[in-house]
């Protein structure tokens, strides 16, 4: 097993770790709560080196186009300012985490954290060249964020242990991971982080 050497060109992207996507939420992902601990471990590693942590969130208006009442596929979820839109209580986001709100206007949906946000510009401004993407859900917002990160020319690591899928159709998560890898994402294991003393070049 190789080690991941973090340096000043790295950033962590935590995707949509919100209450409504956890078990019991309006659009709960099975096993979603299981990724909090591995994500917290990665947050700790990145923050120990002074590296940026970004956290995306759905921040929908009440009449968002993705909701079934408006003809969309999903029940109402992550409505801006509601408890369901809050980050998971156990998620240890640092105070200086950069929060990226997406799909925050009624007529436009965005699965990707890059969709109609300034995420790409913020990463470029910090000199980020490699991102590690984790969170929910593998087959929707993680997949689309990873695809856009690759389109932006970013080296993109994915940690399957730190993501879970909706699996509307059984196997969607596995297929989504295969698609990410086929497009150039690099799957890594949690144990590959922190195996050696990490240092910022």
N, C-alpha and C positions, 0 to 999 in steps of 0.2 A: 504494500500500500504506500503510495506516495503522499507527501505532505503538501498542503497548500500554503505557500508563502505569501502572506498579505503584505502589500506595500501601499504607498500613498495614492496609487491609481485605482484602488479597490473601493467599492461601496456595496452595502447590503440593501436589497429591495425586499421589504416585507409586504406581501400583497393581501389586502382585504381581510385582516384578522379581526373581524367585527362580530359582535354578539349575535346578529341575525344569521351568520354563517356557521355558528357553532351548534352542536346538538341541542335541540330545544328552541332554537331560534326560528324566525319566520321562514328561512330557507337554509335550514341546518344541513351541514355536510357531515355524513357519517365519519366518525373518528376525527373530526376537525379539532377537537380539544387536545388530541394526542400530539399535535405539532407545536403546541405552545412551548413546551420544555426545550425541544431542540432549537427552536427559533430564539428563545431566550439565551441559550448557550452561544449561538452565533452573534447575537447582539452584544453579549459580554466581550467576546473576542474582538469584534470590530471596534467597540468603544474603548477597549484597553489600549488600542493602537491609535486612537484619535481619528478613526475612519468614519465617514458619514453613514448614517442609517436613514433610509427613506421608508415611509410607511404609506401605502395607498389605501384609500377607502372609497367605497361607493357613498355618494352623498346626494341621494335622490330627492327631488321634489315629490309631493304626494301624488301628483298626476304623471309620474314618469312613464315614458313610452314602453318600458320593459314590463310594466305591470299588466296583469291579465285584464283589468278593467279598461285599459287602453289598447287591448289587443295584443299585448306582449306575452311572453311565455312564462313569466314568473309571478308568484304572489308578491304583494307589497313587501319590501324589505329595505333596510338601511335608509330610511327616510331621514333626511338631514335634521339633526337636533333631537332625535328620539333615542331611547336607550338601545334599541336594536342597531343603531348606527355607531355606537361607541365601540372602541377597541376592546378586545377581550380583557377582562379584569386582571387576569394573570399575566398578560403580556407586558414584559418589562421594557417598554419603550423609554429611551432616555429623554430627558427634557428637551434636548436639542435635536431630536429626530425631526426630519423634514416631512411634514404631512402633505400628501398629494391627494386632493379631492377630485373625483372624476364622476362623469355622468350626472352632473349637477344642474342640468337644464332639462326641461320636460321632453323636448322632441329628439334628444340625442342620447344614444346609449354608448357606453365605452367599456369593453371588457379589459382593454389594455390600460395600464397606468400611464402610458405615453399618449393616450387618446385625448386630444384637445386639452392637454396640460403642458406645463413648462418643465416637465421632468427631464427631457433630453437637454434642454438649455442649462438646467441646474447641474446636471452631471458634467456637461462640458465645462462649465464655469469652474468646477472643482478639479478638473483634470482627470476625471474618472475614465478609465479605459476598460475596466473589468467589473462586472456586477455579478453578485450571487443572488438568485431569485428564489424565494420561499413563500409559502402561505397557501391561500385558498382562492379559487379551487383549481386543481391541476388542469382540468379539461376546459376551463373557461378563462378566467382572468390571469392565471399563471401562464397558460399557453400563449395567450395573445400578448402579454407583456414580454415574454421571452422572445417571441417572434419579432416584435418591434425593437427590442434591444439589439437583436442580431442585425436588423435592418439599419440600425443606427451605427453599426460597425463596432459594437461593444463585444468583447469576449464575455461569454455568458455561461456561468456555472449554475447548475440546478441541483438541489438536494432532495431526492425523492423521499427521504425520511421526514422532511420538513414541509410536506405538502399532502393534501388529500383531494380526492375527486368527488364530484357530484355523481358521476356514473348514471346519468339518465338512462343510458344504454350500457349494460354490463360490459366492462372493459374499456370504457371511454377514457379513463385515467391512464391506463397502460398505453392506449393508442396515442393519447396526447403526449406522453413522455417520449414515445418513439418518434413522433413528429418533431418535437423539439430537438432531439438528438440528430435526426436526419437533416435538420436545417443548420446544425452546427453548434448547438448547445452541448456543454460538457457535463455529464452526470458525475457527481462526486458524493462520497459518503461523509457523514458528519465526523467520523473519526479521522478524516484526512485534514481537518482543521485543528490547529493547535498541537500537532504532534511534535513540533519543534518550537523553540523560542521564536516568536514572531517579531519581526522588526520592520520598521518603516524605513525604506531606503531614502 
